[in-house]
């Protein structure tokens, strides 16, 4: 599970607020939080820059490699 929802709520943002900041739809943010969809590299960078948190920590499952 990713930490996106935790970071978003700590900043007092709604999914709609974050979607406007990143430039995606509210449904996309919801899908990221439910781990139904992964952000594109450009979106990952915007999230990292906005939250000042490494993308690897926000989306741990996306960057963890299982053998």
Secondary structure, DSSP 8 states (H G I E B T S, - for coil): --SHHHHHHHTT--HHHHHHHHTS-HHHHHHHHTTSS---HHHHHHHHHHHTS-HHHHTHHHH----
